[in-house]
Amino acid sequence: MSKKNNAKKNGIKKAHLSDPAIGVMATAEPELSYDDMLSELEAIVSEADMRQAEEETSL
């Protein structure tokens, strides 16, 4: 049995690149450099630490 017939039989559907849920998301901003990503991550961790400390003090 061919692969095409087998896929139809099993109900397998191929994703098309034109499918908006599968396509690559375009952004208006250029990619971040390593240092920019590191700074963003440090800010996220810092905010999470502050929230965690606030939650612990409220208990």
mmCIF file of the N, C-alpha and C atoms, coordinates in Angstrom:
data_MODEL
# 
_entry.id   MODEL 
# 
loop_
_atom_site.group_PDB 
_atom_site.id 
_atom_site.type_symbol 
_atom_site.label_atom_id 
_atom_site.label_alt_id 
_atom_site.label_comp_id 
_atom_site.label_asym_id 
_atom_site.label_entity_id 
_atom_site.label_seq_id 
_atom_site.pdbx_PDB_ins_code 
_atom_site.Cartn_x 
_atom_site.Cartn_y 
_atom_site.Cartn_z 
_atom_site.occupancy 
_atom_site.B_iso_or_equiv 
_atom_site.pdbx_formal_charge 
_atom_site.auth_seq_id 
_atom_site.auth_comp_id 
_atom_site.auth_asym_id 
_atom_site.auth_atom_id 
_atom_site.pdbx_PDB_model_num 
ATOM 1   N N  . MET A 1 1  ? 0.845  -1.174 0.000  1.00 0.00 ? 1  MET A N  1 
ATOM 2   C CA . MET A 1 1  ? 0.000  0.000  0.000  1.00 0.00 ? 1  MET A CA 1 
ATOM 3   C C  . MET A 1 1  ? 0.893  1.240  0.000  1.00 0.00 ? 1  MET A C  1 
ATOM 4   N N  . SER A 1 2  ? 0.519  2.263  -0.750 1.00 0.00 ? 2  SER A N  1 
ATOM 5   C CA . SER A 1 2  ? 1.349  3.462  -0.830 1.00 0.00 ? 2  SER A CA 1 
ATOM 6   C C  . SER A 1 2  ? 1.188  4.315  0.424  1.00 0.00 ? 2  SER A C  1 
ATOM 7   N N  . LYS A 1 3  ? 2.150  5.197  0.646  1.00 0.00 ? 3  LYS A N  1 
ATOM 8   C CA . LYS A 1 3  ? 2.097  6.073  1.814  1.00 0.00 ? 3  LYS A CA 1 
ATOM 9   C C  . LYS A 1 3  ? 0.902  7.010  1.743  1.00 0.00 ? 3  LYS A C  1 
ATOM 10  N N  . LYS A 1 4  ? 0.583  7.479  0.537  1.00 0.00 ? 4  LYS A N  1 
ATOM 11  C CA . LYS A 1 4  ? -0.529 8.407  0.377  1.00 0.00 ? 4  LYS A CA 1 
ATOM 12  C C  . LYS A 1 4  ? -1.842 7.736  0.763  1.00 0.00 ? 4  LYS A C  1 
ATOM 13  N N  . ASN A 1 5  ? -2.063 6.523  0.287  1.00 0.00 ? 5  ASN A N  1 
ATOM 14  C CA . ASN A 1 5  ? -3.284 5.805  0.630  1.00 0.00 ? 5  ASN A CA 1 
ATOM 15  C C  . ASN A 1 5  ? -3.320 5.469  2.114  1.00 0.00 ? 5  ASN A C  1 
ATOM 16  N N  . ASN A 1 6  ? -2.179 5.136  2.673  1.00 0.00 ? 6  ASN A N  1 
ATOM 17  C CA . ASN A 1 6  ? -2.094 4.809  4.090  1.00 0.00 ? 6  ASN A CA 1 
ATOM 18  C C  . ASN A 1 6  ? -2.442 6.028  4.939  1.00 0.00 ? 6  ASN A C  1 
ATOM 19  N N  . ALA A 1 7  ? -1.964 7.209  4.547  1.00 0.00 ? 7  ALA A N  1 
ATOM 20  C CA . ALA A 1 7  ? -2.255 8.434  5.283  1.00 0.00 ? 7  ALA A CA 1 
ATOM 21  C C  . ALA A 1 7  ? -3.740 8.753  5.217  1.00 0.00 ? 7  ALA A C  1 
ATOM 22  N N  . LYS A 1 8  ? -4.344 8.565  4.052  1.00 0.00 ? 8  LYS A N  1 
ATOM 23  C CA . LYS A 1 8  ? -5.779 8.814  3.923  1.00 0.00 ? 8  LYS A CA 1 
ATOM 24  C C  . LYS A 1 8  ? -6.567 7.849  4.796  1.00 0.00 ? 8  LYS A C  1 
ATOM 25  N N  . LYS A 1 9  ? -6.140 6.613  4.821  1.00 0.00 ? 9  LYS A N  1 
ATOM 26  C CA . LYS A 1 9  ? -6.835 5.590  5.582  1.00 0.00 ? 9  LYS A CA 1 
ATOM 27  C C  . LYS A 1 9  ? -6.774 5.892  7.081  1.00 0.00 ? 9  LYS A C  1 
ATOM 28  N N  . ASN A 1 10 ? -5.640 6.398  7.544  1.00 0.00 ? 10 ASN A N  1 
ATOM 29  C CA . ASN A 1 10 ? -5.455 6.702  8.961  1.00 0.00 ? 10 ASN A CA 1 
ATOM 30  C C  . ASN A 1 10 ? -5.978 8.079  9.344  1.00 0.00 ? 10 ASN A C  1 
ATOM 31  N N  . GLY A 1 11 ? -6.428 8.864  8.386  1.00 0.00 ? 11 GLY A N  1 
ATOM 32  C CA . GLY A 1 11 ? -6.950 10.190 8.679  1.00 0.00 ? 11 GLY A CA 1 
ATOM 33  C C  . GLY A 1 11 ? -5.872 11.206 8.975  1.00 0.00 ? 11 GLY A C  1 
ATOM 34  N N  . ILE A 1 12 ? -4.665 10.974 8.508  1.00 0.00 ? 12 ILE A N  1 
ATOM 35  C CA . ILE A 1 12 ? -3.558 11.893 8.752  1.00 0.00 ? 12 ILE A CA 1 
ATOM 36  C C  . ILE A 1 12 ? -3.637 13.038 7.754  1.00 0.00 ? 12 ILE A C  1 
ATOM 37  N N  . LYS A 1 13 ? -3.551 14.258 8.276  1.00 0.00 ? 13 LYS A N  1 
ATOM 38  C CA . LYS A 1 13 ? -3.572 15.430 7.406  1.00 0.00 ? 13 LYS A CA 1 
ATOM 39  C C  . LYS A 1 13 ? -2.235 16.137 7.496  1.00 0.00 ? 13 LYS A C  1 
ATOM 40  N N  . LYS A 1 14 ? -1.738 16.585 6.370  1.00 0.00 ? 14 LYS A N  1 
ATOM 41  C CA . LYS A 1 14 ? -0.495 17.345 6.348  1.00 0.00 ? 14 LYS A CA 1 
ATOM 42  C C  . LYS A 1 14 ? -0.810 18.818 6.576  1.00 0.00 ? 14 LYS A C  1 
ATOM 43  N N  . ALA A 1 15 ? 0.048  19.499 7.308  1.00 0.00 ? 15 ALA A N  1 
ATOM 44  C CA . ALA A 1 15 ? -0.109 20.930 7.520  1.00 0.00 ? 15 ALA A CA 1 
ATOM 45  C C  . ALA A 1 15 ? 0.487  21.668 6.339  1.00 0.00 ? 15 ALA A C  1 
ATOM 46  N N  . HIS A 1 16 ? -0.227 22.650 5.867  1.00 0.00 ? 16 HIS A N  1 
ATOM 47  C CA . HIS A 1 16 ? 0.256  23.461 4.762  1.00 0.00 ? 16 HIS A CA 1 
ATOM 48  C C  . HIS A 1 16 ? 0.886  24.733 5.316  1.00 0.00 ? 16 HIS A C  1 
ATOM 49  N N  . LEU A 1 17 ? 1.880  25.246 4.631  1.00 0.00 ? 17 LEU A N  1 
ATOM 50  C CA . LEU A 1 17 ? 2.552  26.461 5.096  1.00 0.00 ? 17 LEU A CA 1 
ATOM 51  C C  . LEU A 1 17 ? 1.617  27.654 5.111  1.00 0.00 ? 17 LEU A C  1 
ATOM 52  N N  . SER A 1 18 ? 0.558  27.616 4.321  1.00 0.00 ? 18 SER A N  1 
ATOM 53  C CA . SER A 1 18 ? -0.375 28.731 4.291  1.00 0.00 ? 18 SER A CA 1 
ATOM 54  C C  . SER A 1 18 ? -1.299 28.730 5.502  1.00 0.00 ? 18 SER A C  1 
ATOM 55  N N  . ASP A 1 19 ? -1.269 27.662 6.294  1.00 0.00 ? 19 ASP A N  1 
ATOM 56  C CA . ASP A 1 19 ? -2.098 27.573 7.484  1.00 0.00 ? 19 ASP A CA 1 
ATOM 57  C C  . ASP A 1 19 ? -1.590 28.586 8.513  1.00 0.00 ? 19 ASP A C  1 
ATOM 58  N N  . PRO A 1 20 ? -2.419 29.559 8.926  1.00 0.00 ? 20 PRO A N  1 
ATOM 59  C CA . PRO A 1 20 ? -1.939 30.610 9.836  1.00 0.00 ? 20 PRO A CA 1 
ATOM 60  C C  . PRO A 1 20 ? -1.529 30.088 11.204 1.00 0.00 ? 20 PRO A C  1 
ATOM 61  N N  . ALA A 1 21 ? -2.092 28.986 11.660 1.00 0.00 ? 21 ALA A N  1 
ATOM 62  C CA . ALA A 1 21 ? -1.726 28.459 12.972 1.00 0.00 ? 21 ALA A CA 1 
ATOM 63  C C  . ALA A 1 21 ? -0.352 27.814 12.951 1.00 0.00 ? 21 ALA A C  1 
ATOM 64  N N  . ILE A 1 22 ? 0.104  27.399 11.787 1.00 0.00 ? 22 ILE A N  1 
ATOM 65  C CA . ILE A 1 22 ? 1.376  26.703 11.667 1.00 0.00 ? 22 ILE A CA 1 
ATOM 66  C C  . ILE A 1 22 ? 2.481  27.644 11.209 1.00 0.00 ? 22 ILE A C  1 
ATOM 67  N N  . GLY A 1 23 ? 2.139  28.686 10.479 1.00 0.00 ? 23 GLY A N  1 
ATOM 68  C CA . GLY A 1 23 ? 3.114  29.567 9.851  1.00 0.00 ? 23 GLY A CA 1 
ATOM 69  C C  . GLY A 1 23 ? 4.027  30.262 10.839 1.00 0.00 ? 23 GLY A C  1 
ATOM 70  N N  . VAL A 1 24 ? 5.090  30.799 10.348 1.00 0.00 ? 24 VAL A N  1 
ATOM 71  C CA . VAL A 1 24 ? 6.058  31.518 11.167 1.00 0.00 ? 24 VAL A CA 1 
ATOM 72  C C  . VAL A 1 24 ? 5.468  32.869 11.541 1.00 0.00 ? 24 VAL A C  1 
ATOM 73  N N  . MET A 1 25 ? 5.605  33.225 12.815 1.00 0.00 ? 25 MET A N  1 
ATOM 74  C CA . MET A 1 25 ? 5.052  34.479 13.272 1.00 0.00 ? 25 MET A CA 1 
ATOM 75  C C  . MET A 1 25 ? 6.012  35.617 12.930 1.00 0.00 ? 25 MET A C  1 
ATOM 76  N N  . ALA A 1 26 ? 5.517  36.603 12.228 1.00 0.00 ? 26 ALA A N  1 
ATOM 77  C CA . ALA A 1 26 ? 6.339  37.753 11.857 1.00 0.00 ? 26 ALA A CA 1 
ATOM 78  C C  . ALA A 1 26 ? 6.277  38.790 12.969 1.00 0.00 ? 26 ALA A C  1 
ATOM 79  N N  . THR A 1 27 ? 7.408  39.384 13.288 1.00 0.00 ? 27 THR A N  1 
ATOM 80  C CA . THR A 1 27 ? 7.446  40.424 14.307 1.00 0.00 ? 27 THR A CA 1 
ATOM 81  C C  . THR A 1 27 ? 7.954  41.710 13.693 1.00 0.00 ? 27 THR A C  1 
ATOM 82  N N  . ALA A 1 28 ? 7.511  42.813 14.252 1.00 0.00 ? 28 ALA A N  1 
ATOM 83  C CA . ALA A 1 28 ? 7.934  44.112 13.750 1.00 0.00 ? 28 ALA A CA 1 
ATOM 84  C C  . ALA A 1 28 ? 9.319  44.469 14.279 1.00 0.00 ? 28 ALA A C  1 
ATOM 85  N N  . GLU A 1 29 ? 9.691  43.895 15.420 1.00 0.00 ? 29 GLU A N  1 
ATOM 86  C CA . GLU A 1 29 ? 10.979 44.213 16.028 1.00 0.00 ? 29 GLU A CA 1 
ATOM 87  C C  . GLU A 1 29 ? 12.055 43.257 15.520 1.00 0.00 ? 29 GLU A C  1 
ATOM 88  N N  . PRO A 1 30 ? 13.279 43.748 15.388 1.00 0.00 ? 30 PRO A N  1 
ATOM 89  C CA . PRO A 1 30 ? 14.372 42.854 14.988 1.00 0.00 ? 30 PRO A CA 1 
ATOM 90  C C  . PRO A 1 30 ? 14.689 41.882 16.122 1.00 0.00 ? 30 PRO A C  1 
ATOM 91  N N  . GLU A 1 31 ? 15.402 40.820 15.790 1.00 0.00 ? 31 GLU A N  1 
ATOM 92  C CA . GLU A 1 31 ? 15.752 39.836 16.808 1.00 0.00 ? 31 GLU A CA 1 
ATOM 93  C C  . GLU A 1 31 ? 16.636 40.464 17.881 1.00 0.00 ? 31 GLU A C  1 
ATOM 94  N N  . LEU A 1 32 ? 16.489 39.964 19.100 1.00 0.00 ? 32 LEU A N  1 
ATOM 95  C CA . LEU A 1 32 ? 17.285 40.464 20.214 1.00 0.00 ? 32 LEU A CA 1 
ATOM 96  C C  . LEU A 1 32 ? 18.670 39.831 20.190 1.00 0.00 ? 32 LEU A C  1 
ATOM 97  N N  . SER A 1 33 ? 19.644 40.610 20.599 1.00 0.00 ? 33 SER A N  1 
ATOM 98  C CA . SER A 1 33 ? 20.997 40.074 20.716 1.00 0.00 ? 33 SER A CA 1 
ATOM 99  C C  . SER A 1 33 ? 21.081 39.234 21.991 1.00 0.00 ? 33 SER A C  1 
ATOM 100 N N  . TYR A 1 34 ? 22.177 38.543 22.158 1.00 0.00 ? 34 TYR A N  1 
ATOM 101 C CA . TYR A 1 34 ? 22.375 37.713 23.352 1.00 0.00 ? 34 TYR A CA 1 
ATOM 102 C C  . TYR A 1 34 ? 22.289 38.560 24.616 1.00 0.00 ? 34 TYR A C  1 
ATOM 103 N N  . ASP A 1 35 ? 22.953 39.720 24.619 1.00 0.00 ? 35 ASP A N  1 
ATOM 104 C CA . ASP A 1 35 ? 22.945 40.585 25.797 1.00 0.00 ? 35 ASP A CA 1 
ATOM 105 C C  . ASP A 1 35 ? 21.545 41.099 26.100 1.00 0.00 ? 35 ASP A C  1 
ATOM 106 N N  . ASP A 1 36 ? 20.774 41.427 25.044 1.00 0.00 ? 36 ASP A N  1 
ATOM 107 C CA . ASP A 1 36 ? 19.402 41.889 25.246 1.00 0.00 ? 36 ASP A CA 1 
ATOM 108 C C  . ASP A 1 36 ? 18.536 40.781 25.843 1.00 0.00 ? 36 ASP A C  1 
ATOM 109 N N  . MET A 1 37 ? 18.696 39.570 25.325 1.00 0.00 ? 37 MET A N  1 
ATOM 110 C CA . MET A 1 37 ? 17.927 38.441 25.856 1.00 0.00 ? 37 MET A CA 1 
ATOM 111 C C  . MET A 1 37 ? 18.297 38.169 27.310 1.00 0.00 ? 37 MET A C  1 
ATOM 112 N N  . LEU A 1 38 ? 19.585 38.260 27.618 1.00 0.00 ? 38 LEU A N  1 
ATOM 113 C CA . LEU A 1 38 ? 20.035 38.041 28.988 1.00 0.00 ? 38 LEU A CA 1 
ATOM 114 C C  . LEU A 1 38 ? 19.458 39.102 29.924 1.00 0.00 ? 38 LEU A C  1 
ATOM 115 N N  . SER A 1 39 ? 19.442 40.345 29.482 1.00 0.00 ? 39 SER A N  1 
ATOM 116 C CA . SER A 1 39 ? 18.871 41.422 30.292 1.00 0.00 ? 39 SER A CA 1 
ATOM 117 C C  . SER A 1 39 ? 17.383 41.199 30.531 1.00 0.00 ? 39 SER A C  1 
ATOM 118 N N  . GLU A 1 40 ? 16.662 40.793 29.495 1.00 0.00 ? 40 GLU A N  1 
ATOM 119 C CA . GLU A 1 40 ? 15.231 40.515 29.631 1.00 0.00 ? 40 GLU A CA 1 
ATOM 120 C C  . GLU A 1 40 ? 14.999 39.375 30.618 1.00 0.00 ? 40 GLU A C  1 
ATOM 121 N N  . LEU A 1 41 ? 15.793 38.333 30.512 1.00 0.00 ? 41 LEU A N  1 
ATOM 122 C CA . LEU A 1 41 ? 15.651 37.188 31.410 1.00 0.00 ? 41 LEU A CA 1 
ATOM 123 C C  . LEU A 1 41 ? 15.957 37.582 32.850 1.00 0.00 ? 41 LEU A C  1 
ATOM 124 N N  . GLU A 1 42 ? 16.979 38.384 33.047 1.00 0.00 ? 42 GLU A N  1 
ATOM 125 C CA . GLU A 1 42 ? 17.315 38.838 34.399 1.00 0.00 ? 42 GLU A CA 1 
ATOM 126 C C  . GLU A 1 42 ? 16.183 39.669 34.987 1.00 0.00 ? 42 GLU A C  1 
ATOM 127 N N  . ALA A 1 43 ? 15.544 40.497 34.170 1.00 0.00 ? 43 ALA A N  1 
ATOM 128 C CA . ALA A 1 43 ? 14.421 41.306 34.639 1.00 0.00 ? 43 ALA A CA 1 
ATOM 129 C C  . ALA A 1 43 ? 13.240 40.418 35.024 1.00 0.00 ? 43 ALA A C  1 
ATOM 130 N N  . ILE A 1 44 ? 12.980 39.391 34.238 1.00 0.00 ? 44 ILE A N  1 
ATOM 131 C CA . ILE A 1 44 ? 11.882 38.471 34.534 1.00 0.00 ? 44 ILE A CA 1 
ATOM 132 C C  . ILE A 1 44 ? 12.140 37.742 35.846 1.00 0.00 ? 44 ILE A C  1 
ATOM 133 N N  . VAL A 1 45 ? 13.368 37.269 36.037 1.00 0.00 ? 45 VAL A N  1 
ATOM 134 C CA . VAL A 1 45 ? 13.719 36.552 37.264 1.00 0.00 ? 45 VAL A CA 1 
ATOM 135 C C  . VAL A 1 45 ? 13.623 37.483 38.466 1.00 0.00 ? 45 VAL A C  1 
ATOM 136 N N  . SER A 1 46 ? 14.065 38.712 38.310 1.00 0.00 ? 46 SER A N  1 
ATOM 137 C CA . SER A 1 46 ? 14.005 39.683 39.397 1.00 0.00 ? 46 SER A CA 1 
ATOM 138 C C  . SER A 1 46 ? 12.555 39.956 39.805 1.00 0.00 ? 46 SER A C  1 
ATOM 139 N N  . GLU A 1 47 ? 11.679 40.136 38.820 1.00 0.00 ? 47 GLU A N  1 
ATOM 140 C CA . GLU A 1 47 ? 10.265 40.374 39.108 1.00 0.00 ? 47 GLU A CA 1 
ATOM 141 C C  . GLU A 1 47 ? 9.635  39.158 39.784 1.00 0.00 ? 47 GLU A C  1 
ATOM 142 N N  . ALA A 1 48 ? 10.006 37.975 39.344 1.00 0.00 ? 48 ALA A N  1 
ATOM 143 C CA . ALA A 1 48 ? 9.471  36.753 39.950 1.00 0.00 ? 48 ALA A CA 1 
ATOM 144 C C  . ALA A 1 48 ? 9.938  36.622 41.393 1.00 0.00 ? 48 ALA A C  1 
ATOM 145 N N  . ASP A 1 49 ? 11.192 36.967 41.656 1.00 0.00 ? 49 ASP A N  1 
ATOM 146 C CA . ASP A 1 49 ? 11.710 36.926 43.026 1.00 0.00 ? 49 ASP A CA 1 
ATOM 147 C C  . ASP A 1 49 ? 10.953 37.901 43.921 1.00 0.00 ? 49 ASP A C  1 
ATOM 148 N N  . MET A 1 50 ? 10.682 39.098 43.412 1.00 0.00 ? 50 MET A N  1 
ATOM 149 C CA . MET A 1 50 ? 9.940  40.093 44.192 1.00 0.00 ? 50 MET A CA 1 
ATOM 150 C C  . MET A 1 50 ? 8.526  39.609 44.488 1.00 0.00 ? 50 MET A C  1 
ATOM 151 N N  . ARG A 1 51 ? 7.854  39.030 43.482 1.00 0.00 ? 51 ARG A N  1 
ATOM 152 C CA . ARG A 1 51 ? 6.500  38.512 43.692 1.00 0.00 ? 51 ARG A CA 1 
ATOM 153 C C  . ARG A 1 51 ? 6.502  37.374 44.708 1.00 0.00 ? 51 ARG A C  1 
ATOM 154 N N  . GLN A 1 52 ? 7.500  36.507 44.619 1.00 0.00 ? 52 GLN A N  1 
ATOM 155 C CA . GLN A 1 52 ? 7.588  35.388 45.545 1.00 0.00 ? 52 GLN A CA 1 
ATOM 156 C C  . GLN A 1 52 ? 7.815  35.890 46.967 1.00 0.00 ? 52 GLN A C  1 
ATOM 157 N N  . ALA A 1 53 ? 8.669  36.890 47.124 1.00 0.00 ? 53 ALA A N  1 
ATOM 158 C CA . ALA A 1 53 ? 8.925  37.450 48.452 1.00 0.00 ? 53 ALA A CA 1 
ATOM 159 C C  . ALA A 1 53 ? 7.663  38.096 49.010 1.00 0.00 ? 53 ALA A C  1 
ATOM 160 N N  . GLU A 1 54 ? 6.904  38.796 48.169 1.00 0.00 ? 54 GLU A N  1 
ATOM 161 C CA . GLU A 1 54 ? 5.652  39.414 48.612 1.00 0.00 ? 54 GLU A CA 1 
ATOM 162 C C  . GLU A 1 54 ? 4.645  38.355 49.044 1.00 0.00 ? 54 GLU A C  1 
ATOM 163 N N  . GLU A 1 55 ? 4.569  37.258 48.293 1.00 0.00 ? 55 GLU A N  1 
ATOM 164 C CA . GLU A 1 55 ? 3.641  36.180 48.636 1.00 0.00 ? 55 GLU A CA 1 
ATOM 165 C C  . GLU A 1 55 ? 4.031  35.527 49.956 1.00 0.00 ? 55 GLU A C  1 
ATOM 166 N N  . GLU A 1 56 ? 5.330  35.353 50.175 1.00 0.00 ? 56 GLU A N  1 
ATOM 167 C CA . GLU A 1 56 ? 5.786  34.726 51.414 1.00 0.00 ? 56 GLU A CA 1 
ATOM 168 C C  . GLU A 1 56 ? 5.506  35.617 52.619 1.00 0.00 ? 56 GLU A C  1 
ATOM 169 N N  . THR A 1 57 ? 5.634  36.928 52.470 1.00 0.00 ? 57 THR A N  1 
ATOM 170 C CA . THR A 1 57 ? 5.374  37.835 53.587 1.00 0.00 ? 57 THR A CA 1 
ATOM 171 C C  . THR A 1 57 ? 3.882  37.948 53.877 1.00 0.00 ? 57 THR A C  1 
ATOM 172 N N  . SER A 1 58 ? 3.051  37.732 52.878 1.00 0.00 ? 58 SER A N  1 
ATOM 173 C CA . SER A 1 58 ? 1.609  37.844 53.091 1.00 0.00 ? 58 SER A CA 1 
ATOM 174 C C  . SER A 1 58 ? 1.020  36.589 53.731 1.00 0.00 ? 58 SER A C  1 
ATOM 175 N N  . LEU A 1 59 ? 1.780  35.517 53.810 1.00 0.00 ? 59 LEU A N  1 
ATOM 176 C CA . LEU A 1 59 ? 1.267  34.271 54.415 1.00 0.00 ? 59 LEU A CA 1 
ATOM 177 C C  . LEU A 1 59 ? 1.353  34.286 55.890 1.00 0.00 ? 59 LEU A C  1 
# 
